[in-house]
Amino acid sequence: MRSGPLVVGVLLIGGIAAMVGGNGQSPSTRTAAPAISTAMARSSPGEWRVSFRMCGSNRHTCIVDGDTIWLEGQNLRLESYDTPEPYNDICGGQTEVALAHRASARLLELLNGNAFTVETHGQDRYDRTLATIRIGGRDVGDILIAEGLARRWPNGREFWC
């Protein structure tokens, strides 16, 4: 394990910016992580075009669920919205599970079918990088909310329960 600050390459509208984050450890024991590569992912300045799949055991570039993805080895929790959980022991039962699968499938479709930008905003309590993904300037969360697949976070009603 290498020591030093965690440096994550972040692609923003108009170019690349660097951000220093943490992995939940004290600053003196943080580990270095690879930067997000843009060599094959950029379609034009500031935009990504990447082929996603649903996550399995190998999580590098994939969709976890409707609000969490892995992008070139970086775990991103998409901000400002929440989607149902794809588990069978949650408040909404099978209805929530079905909606969760629809939200995940729609996010997969959106990201695979469009160029997008990524903005990061620190980390959450699970050490995921908080991010906003935009397609044509529109937050993907707003798209999923408008389609009835997500709720605003943190103040939206959990309508699937």
ROTIVO-777385 format. One record per residue (C-alpha): y, z, x; residue in one letter. Coordinates in steps of 0.25 Angstrom, whole numbers. Each point is the difference from the previous one (the first is absolute). Layout:
<atoms>
      v      w      u  r
      Y      Z      X  A
...
</atoms>
This chain:
<atoms>
      v      w      u  r
      0      0      0  M
     14     -4      5  R
     12      9     -1  S
     14     -4     -4  G
      8     -4    -12  P
     -7     -8    -11  L
      8    -13      0  V
     -3    -10    -12  V
      6    -14      1  G
      6     -3    -14  V
      4    -13     -5  L
     13      0     -8  L
      9    -10     -7  I
      6     -7     12  G
     -9      4     11  G
     -8     11      6  I
      4     14      1  A
     -7     12      7  A
     -1     14     -6  M
     -5     13      6  V
    -10      8     -9  G
    -10     11      0  G
    -14      2     -3  N
      1     14     -5  G
     -2      6     14  Q
     11      7      8  S
      9    -10      7  P
     -6      4     14  S
    -14     -4     -5  T
      3    -13     -8  R
     -9    -12      4  T
      4    -14      2  A
     -4    -10    -10  A
      0    -15      1  P
     12     -8     -5  A
     -1     -9    -12  I
     -2    -13      6  S
      8    -12     -6  T
     -6    -11      8  A
     -9     -5    -11  M
      7      7    -12  A
     14     -6      0  R
      3    -12     -9  S
     15      0      3  S
      9     10      6  P
     -2     14     -7  G
    -11     -5     -9  E
    -15      2      1  W
    -12     -8     -5  R
    -13      7      2  V
    -14     -2     -7  S
     -3     13     -7  F
    -14      5     -5  R
     -4     12     -7  M
     -3     11     10  C
    -14      4      4  G
     -4      8     12  S
      9     -8      9  N
     14      2     -3  R
      9     -9      8  H
      7     -9    -10  T
     -4      3    -14  C
      3      6    -14  I
     -4     14     -2  V
      6      1    -15  D
     12     -4     -7  G
      9      8      8  D
     -6      1     14  T
     -4    -11     10  I
     -4     -1     15  W
      9    -11      7  L
     -5     -3     14  E
     -6     14      2  G
     12      7     -6  Q
     -2      8    -13  N
     11     -2     -9  L
      3      8    -13  R
      9     -9     -9  L
     12      8     -5  E
      7      2    -13  S
    -12     -3     -9  Y
    -14      6     -3  D
    -13     -7     -5  T
    -12      6     -6  P
    -11      5      8  E
    -13     -8      1  P
     -9     13     -1  Y
     -8      4    -12  N
      3     15      0  D
     15     -2     -2  I
      9      3    -13  C
     -1    -13     -6  G
    -15     -2      1  G
     -6    -15      0  Q
     13     -5     -6  T
      8      5     12  E
    -11     -6      9  V
      1    -14     -6  A
     15      0      1  L
     -1      5     14  A
     -9    -12      3  H
     10    -10     -7  R
     12      6      8  A
     -8     -2     13  S
     -4    -14     -3  A
     15     -4     -4  R
      5      6     13  L
    -10     -8      7  L
      4    -12     -7  E
     15      2      2  L
     -2      3     15  L
    -10    -12      3  N
      9    -10     -8  G
     13      3      5  N
      8      3     13  A
      6     14      0  F
      8      9      8  T
     -3     15      4  V
     10     11      1  E
     -5     14      5  T
      6     14     -3  H
     -7     10      8  G
    -14      7     -4  Q
     -6      7    -11  D
     -8     13      0  R
    -13     -8      3  Y
      6     -7     12  D
      1    -13     -7  R
     13     -8      3  T
      9     -1    -12  L
      4    -14     -3  A
      6    -10    -10  T
     -6    -14     -1  I
      9    -11     -6  R
     -3    -14     -4  I
     12     -9     -2  G
      8     13      1  G
     -7      7    -11  R
     -8     13      2  D
    -15     -2     -3  V
      1     13     -7  G
     10     -5    -10  D
     -9    -12     -3  I
    -12      9     -2  L
      8      9     -9  I
      6    -12     -8  A
    -15     -4     -2  E
     -4     13     -5  G
     -9      3     12  L
      8     11      6  A
     10     11     -3  R
     13      4      7  R
     -2     11     11  W
      3     11     -1  P
      7      1    -14  N
     -9    -10     -8  G
    -10      4    -10  R
    -14      0      4  E
     -4     -9    -12  F
    -14     -2      3  W
     -4     15     -2  C
</atoms>
